[in-house]
């Protein structure tokens, strides 16, 4: 007979029941059918068996009256101990009551289900559907009455259910009591890369290695892991994700969208992450339908550190004219790029390109951001909404956005590099974000967002090897593959700011991904030397201007007072920097490139940046030339980004070929690494596949108890060395499939031996190199690289010829024709025999010679240059040495020299004279350029001397008379210097200048003015002022005005006020001596603040003037010592006054200093010099490193609170570090009387002496003078 239909409403209402039935095999009929239409009713017929069995007929309308009979064990009526019940819903007993539905209350659930086992053995009879863990021939459903989701299980009583057994994977995983085995600190991966199953085995190496790394629980802190509720689970194709989620008591949040077949499951708070890990691992390890799994742990990233530097309101990073003492032209060369026109005759400023600022937010209401803002491409992944506005104080993203694309040419604020580009805000790092969130953020609107600028990453401690999770790695791969209509999104990443911690950009798995452009930072001065924080790394592609020199970067700031500020208009800041600023600058340059050529692929962009980069800091010793002729440096990649060069290259760029790759497969080593050895051990892979190299990856495995001891170096077949890891402070264990990358072999041929060397260069900890793998990415066969050198660079008329030699690398099997061009100041075909525009290498030859044959003429030309340039062409690439110069000396020019033939002149009528001489031909008249300078003034101190000077035809000399003008000014002896300047038709000889001295007749000896300061430095918030003393010696009868200049990093009116003197401008002024006055003073009163900044300097320099001579020729520089936010306030090497502010550690360094402590507990270190120390109230420590540092005066030593700390190592004499000195080492008196005495205190005078050998032969040293009659004992002296 037909049974009554049961309707169930549950969270399985979306389940495809037909597919569920199709995947199961059943014997007989089932009396319960399901109508999943959303009804809330549950109806069960009295005839329904306590445990329904699904019919093999998938039709839900078929009902059978034939239910199997299952014998019931008598033991089933008793209360059951069920240790594994926590893997299933609780209380389970109510499920039994519901399923029975007979009106009887039965407490035992196994009795209700007709099972024969009890206790833990019975749990094996309640397992899941066949969609989880393999083929299950029988299935049962038992229901939660509240209502709740289905609990899907299978009885294992094979006698009752047709003799078929359930999946061993599910039985094993769910039949065990949960006693989590996985410690949060376990270093064993839950899913080793070699155990990834199913179609996931086809994932790339980097993603599989990331899955393994993400499943190592020790990679997360205990707090991070305990908060984890979301897991990424790779599911075999036959498994229903919804059914699996139901079984596990999780919510299926859908596909992750980045790795095929991967779903996001969210678990309830009732299960700990360790329990979840054990259940998932049990199913995976038993061959179930989970291919892999890993937790989605939110991790807090940090914005790159921004150092505090002196503030100036100039955007030097765009156009460096030398602001703030910088090196002119150390900038991104953006101005020239803006003058280039695109294919639509629009100026190149980023039009049509959108830069996504992935950061802590973007204040799109800012007046310089709003015109560029792209709302439809923006999102907040921290708050899960479309508004990326930052929180108060989160100004990092807004400042980065301004560097990249603040709207320019709008009469306000600042200009971004790409001031016509769009800006999107992707808010991600304002709060911890997991792998899913990062993946979503980095591919958000990947057709609308073209460039993703990332000024963030793992903390820069050097001890943390953190890489993107599998989802983000897959997302980056997806972005470069499908973004920008298949041309690929551009990912730009900050290289890191941890140089001070010996961090390296290659220890950052975000910045060293081959899909990203890693950016270093350099300063505005010193020819663009690296900023002190900027991390080195073989993965770096380019460097860009940032702070670290004398100036920060001027950009947008949070409006009002919320941001970094530093300018009068608080909507802007001049205090931005770090690789955080360098990165959006490069993003802006790339936006200019994409406007110039929208068809560039993500790899084209990297190629152009490599080729267009400028060699900054050229004397840096790390610069080397790789096998393709490209200059490269671990600090800078291929050099400083050059916007103009990059745009010009981009306009006519031909897309590179499709990417090809080589992999060596895993190379097993299993060799002990010699301890404390610079040689280490090496392994080599020979590559026979010829690629033109772009990025190289090294997958590295080593077991070591202190991985910071290891130096890992890769050498290419061309000999290019990539330092992948260096000795650094990382006490963690092991490298586990860590992926290093290097760009340094860019454009080389991959053919030949690649050698990896591993050396343990520090003693004690030891380890084993397990394995490595080499992955090379690039384009097909590498083309030969052609370079040129001047092998005879000195030529000249009439018949001294020059020579160039062109060289090609790579194969020489065939002939090769190379394009060349001749330029320079010499004319091809006129100054030398015509050189054609092509050169041909013969087959088998690696060189080709071009001769420069000089043509002798009668023109007066001077030395000219003939420059041979290798031009682009087919079948080769142009190397770094692309041009060579030959100098052609002329044989027709005279040399001009000058001498003072009357060098002594004076008032009133003693004149001087110069004679110019030309050596060589005197044919024809000759005009020679001269200049007059010196301390005397042309036209005021002597009759005006006209320039130039004319030689008459046939004359070898020309005379210039100096006619003195008599005046009444007291000037002293002045100089008039005639200098021969370059011109046409002659050369300047060695004697290019001559001096005439003009004596004054208007008075006696001029007074001498000297300048000095009372102290070398004072504390910013201290009570002691600096005083500059101007002193004149000699005549003092009249008043005297003395000029000075003012410089230094401190700003008058902001950092200090100056009293006395007249300040004509911010950098010039004067001070007046009254009649009879020998000294004049300028008092400097520092302005206290709480700004954490560098020490700042004030520099006065005497300038020339009337009526005096300068006795102090150089600058007198003093220092305002910052006492805010520093651990140790240090003086200069001069005499300083150092007063405690918020700083509790004071250090005098060299000089005779005054140290003044606070009322709190201070550490005071006088160091070298005779210092005066007042410790103040509190428990203070006065520290000495050496007994010979000086003879200090301690004014207020308190024997009950204060301590004299001496260095056991520095003092010697058997002092024991970590202890107060022994009683036998201290004596009251004037000399040591035993061999044990070390410290002798003369109580009446307060003098404290140290004697290294007591009453031995050594002479005692006066250490300090304390208060007389002080009750000093050995307890007041501590050896450290």
Steps between C-alpha positions, in 0.01 A plus 500: 500500500612859450626678805421857597750755357735673740576868429817651641619862513871539561817661379517236227214665313733576210642147476465322167340183633504322169876533480525388860301187424697435184820490702367241746425132465209351695330168560123496538267789563499798734188608687591872538500735202587868492319788346760778510259779417551703813219362717553532873303183576648168593267202474598141571266205463460256785601236254826679433795298613709662774779527244391584145690352208514676167351318204722431205222646288585872492139609455390684820141388443576130541432364848524143613337336802779254522739625765781276621485353843806556714551301816547711811766416750376484860799705597373780285238600756762606755670839525797504265842655550569668166848649498496598133165675518666841473554437129121501453217728623405484865284381660477199275236337720228743390560397141419145596173605669392687191585225257316238698178704479304224671390689805762332716792676660815306430822645637742293298559632145648171379187318609296743292712434193494128531873473557661213678805678644533742787759740630782609276454197275156627405632822355622313195135436415420871465697625202444729210370484147707366215589851393758516776787257523435258217239247393235420765250231390258574788389825657263606776352830607430596856351831588545780750160594648562868574491518180861490391703378201484136399747270663597260225644166604548137408465189716799272483297197606572325172277205585202732521589718201592269222856412592662815361750695714524881520797702382804436718594869474178612669490213745854576609450877518176502696522183709779632725460711814618854434819552694672755277853399414598816320677757712475856373879495505538187286749536214363196315274596207148360519506473122850435361523613139562144384173381659278747312259281309252511215517766231684727747815306419514709179533828688826692463793431731468834674131448580554143622790616715283779634226250589755297693636810674148622583425168672798529738344619822822645640478767232220660702492641847279324755269800509474513119423130473246491783292766322490306174155380391538498121684230306574458131424143389587346165226251410506223241270549206253226599437641848209733578645795697163558670477143622857513627432825684187349658693199619771714655253733667633790290352762271606489136580859405553406137800479268814696582522592133876456460589131525255275313290274723588698815225606740486720806349321803413688817477297821304576814677621812428169676782328314857598569737546203699198624188283489420620150857434388491144632166417336608641161838330517337168586281514189784624278758246618263205456453578132172689536367766270687789664800572276651755737402749769647789695377760749420856394680680778461879513841663513565863578733658245672828560555807291863550416684701763526871431812658654479856637706748307533875456203655328515698177213588270650397166415193294862421434415142408341636182759766422813517714676833455711454814236587759613436855856433392392217273678384186339670197319261264476223759130468425264287291549718187126554481498856361633387164251213479209742541617679184464186287176460302304177460347368177206741544734798549417521870776567754617188682356531852323166557172573321290184464699299753376412850732435794353302792653610830490185715557635848331618822252710304474792259342831603319564173346822634846661493499785245806358321364141502131558424544587127688173447285273717339193339216393729393200291849348528537558875410283798560463874600140574536574872143619551360320193344804336568727205638792701881485541519814714777450759464524874644802679877466507513255207653740252740257336283413200394860440863614493597211272209582270616859475850395396358284222214711370404815687324725250750748356479829318196604709650797685496325839711260706731255330531298183525125473732328254198400288289807575245411232448137608207357694542387860314214668507435870535139615486503881670183627769552764306712749418174681618138484410339167505135401611334179152520346472872570846570358422298187171682451665839552783440253260397224215739575366643172806369319379632166444852634797514736816478293774545760488381863738702719593322824700693762467229764621158596612284792676666792860587414677321785716274286390200703166434334476320169140574403349441159158539339252222555398265220195709412695822459769325297232359274338844486825665388538233233142561395559876492802483268322246282150647462520860627500792257331289234770235516797736500535457874465724803814672627581430867749739660631415848711675762834326537502553877651729762688253722862559396575606858387153614708331226174420325504416131221545248542134402377400847162658408290259294280786381779720366695210347215353295592490134167665422588821682739791451698541822617857566789630712547858623781753465570844641485849351871555556837325468428411135199292601657264754256252654288618791621356829192284541465367144550124485735343246394195302565310180125529433506883470424639155548876544546770762316831532550826692378518860606644833808407698716787381428861590138517385180299524250462218230765461158348433137494604410443864182433693309824511538701817724380780443124462798417281876552494473877430812715535383776263292811560226353281427191707333324208855423385817362654870523429573210731414198283760246398626144527458248222136588566560818299736351242240237404210730396755717319588200282129421465452854366783456250342176379171685452685742269641201311156342457358824363789517255435139396183332633604170339788437738476169685601458863830354383556780247478747789777319687717485186463874444580586862815285479616670180412857598630504858782745575814397687478696825770507770749400229794443737314239705718190497209259452443610140584226254426428136307181433552269208260701284692822562248642749619684809338360813538553874359316804407837650330647193404228255577646158511856627287808556169519317512755214155607386608673178713209382228250594230694312717541191576127497136413557371704206665279239536182701450166326337248733731229628428143401284268704646379826680167509657329795743235616490299820769272628269294716590440863875451544558285807813593697464365857847621599626650823587869469850562639477720808677836516626468144507766230539230234188296573377246249382543142275320256465564129219461247590499132235666283490403134182695421596842359280771649545874513479528877262725689429368851672206670351317799686278744282273716717430804467241778742480791473376857697731728467608862584867423417577138642851527849343490454393137630682193331383179651607168398420142749539215376507140691346206618853414644542849234735635477453877169534685522514879168345598558484876767649720593468865230675701323489835254215448510236772212301350545149367515382140424620153192303394450524123575871517492661156784745436493707180760695307473745211875545471548266203246694291553453124780245549491165328389215724742255335761347724568430865298668774669455839341540842735537794389467864738604777453509877723794588435515875618252761291270725164427333512241225271358236445300183425613148208285392417593141456781250329571172583749226218668303590737215246723326556699184453493123618252238856494374716778637637743241865596495587824681713750309726753676772737384827635643757749373808281472700806384329803646774759431524630146623826346601692194682447280510115498434352842200271444256346749316170526178348637435131572148356510446178697208254494411242767331167435510302179743608226399230252353743247593840363323790668441853372471770764372855457720785620486880498784753522466830684700732722663836428704357211328459163483159332660534157659838574715451808552130432441265209130415472393205716190309369182443706539122535769267626509126422631227730646216297377148572706355783619840623400659830648840407485753217743792460418851376798725416481879531737658247565868581487766225756777551366850437603857565201599711555612857257264674642374824457142611187344351313180585388218273241282675394162362154388624362149461140530382215250532452246225391147416664194651676663795446720802700808593709462815568756769828611340317634197732786405872576487690823442822578313652844562657669196761759596540801271847609393408861434430668834721732708503476882431813703663565839517806727750639751500804733793697358444761773334324789546771765261796483362744754326825570535778407673442162700178491349304208528134407526307173415160343651351184315232297710275278399277212720205418487367144384668187463881518341528157189715516350704779358302795233590751542341844234492771601608849329561834596727793434394858665504843426717804548825307210622287542562127402863434509601867847413628662530156400642163263266319681227308303396194455143385604341268865570418622526140829369364619698198585305188856373527523577872577232760404722796222730614535737798226590748569792736345526846458868593434544873221736621587682823214506753451576871370162606694289749522176305835339559688334217268373228551267206418540131510166316494472121387157372521378139172337393432249226411631157533437128830457323726438797550279802552611856845422628601383846570856625140609461485772768718769656460721808587864570494614864370853568625652826272741690623841627204594720590394850681258721447131541137390469340347807468122499157356577472149641198289591443228761212341693474429870389137445500253213146385574210543740181303558192608311281541808786595731555817698848577369530729198761511228698822465698599192781741596633737233836646607708769333865560570693805393341844451172541689456879476222497244183300467532198274243302306594135447318281252413137555314217330263258674453137406430165663206265514317689776263780398511840671157595633392137508770297674661796680494876540810718463548814706760756393613570146301609197361227274473634148369171356459142625864437412681836540539771760739724689594604851624842610787573741446829684800736528743355751319167512713188450225236516148464366269209559211312343311288750319189373191394697376159390130438448385198697259260332393135510581423136712190449767624264867483426754723674508836326790734436564875497799630305622860505781598263680835486454662160721759333426865548657839533744598771602165643665172424362158585677314776272195504472388136272200542150446630444479875240227534297416807238230552150500647477154655161334449363365828165371375441133426863395516638235730841665535549875471856542379718808482742601232875456505533851647402651833125449551229563756266200498184521709249221548160554341291196423832324445644318800833399347755781454836459328761774473732332250824699450563847643462648844124469544237593757240226558187589699262219594130515582305421816439152362756220476764579240803339334780758462813424295757779494737306270822669388589838646480664841126514551275654765211271594192593704279194520197652673247313710416139426703183491772597254788311341820682405686271261866470399648280226867576569688638798688733263191675357561824692477655842133576565326706768184342647314772689220318681580130540252336741644186660151373580363529145775540244748250355839532337505237224839397360577262216667187628655443159606861449645557849657155546665433832298184559163673532212253463218605269153493652609565859574789731869520571626306797577669832864406455507698175401830666700711745472844657820698472734640244674189364444125472665311785435143386513317169120458514415869521357639179294806597655757741270775635660805659208595720617850603546608136234280339751365247440145374799317348536168318812282520508197273748305715456646851831572664680362198707694248213658307414863567150574632266706282267776618155391390274768647462758774189455716368698797765521777435286809246290306433164671595305187539120533564205273120451470476814286731357230367233263696312236314434175 
